[in-house]
Amino acid sequence: MDDLRTFPVWEYANDEEGVGGRDETWMKPVLRLPVASLDNRIVGTEVRLAGGRQFMAALSNVDLDDPGEREHFLVLGLYRSDGGQFILARYHDHNAQRQGPEALAAFLELPIEEVFPISYDLSAAAKGSPSSLRGTIEARPSSVLSRADVIKRAVQKS
């Protein structure tokens, strides 16, 4: 968690997989901020819950040019002060029943209405569309994509 505060943007070091002890999960900090892209990166930031409490979080799958993708593909990993982490499953994820909004509220020991919406601001770490840099994560998306559309959009992004 302290590493995210010191270095808010981290990228997968795919070019270092052959180095001893490193694999496809190896990450390194990005030293020059703000970045113009968050592809293949995670960004650490303080998020604010609906009830006003703040927590450190790591966000990934952030599209700096298309804020409409947020409710379908944004990944949130939220940290408690004791170091416990919760990764919020999106509605189309296989573990959505076990790791969804209600489970996050239980992890935080808060009622769901004090958790969602969760707001964030990435403008200190990245540059892009203002509506991509600042946003909210709702408990439920405003629209739900079919499984085929989720796959189609995910494949188009890669």
Secondary structure, DSSP 8 states (H G I E B T S, - for coil): -HHHHHS-EEEE-GGGTTSTT--TT-EEE--S-SBS--TTEEEEEEEE-TTS-EEEEEEES--SS-GGGHHHH-EEEEE-TTS-EEEE--TTSTTHHHHSHHHHHHHHTS-GGGT-SEEEE-TTTB-S-HHHHEEEE-SS-SS---HHHHHHHHHHH-
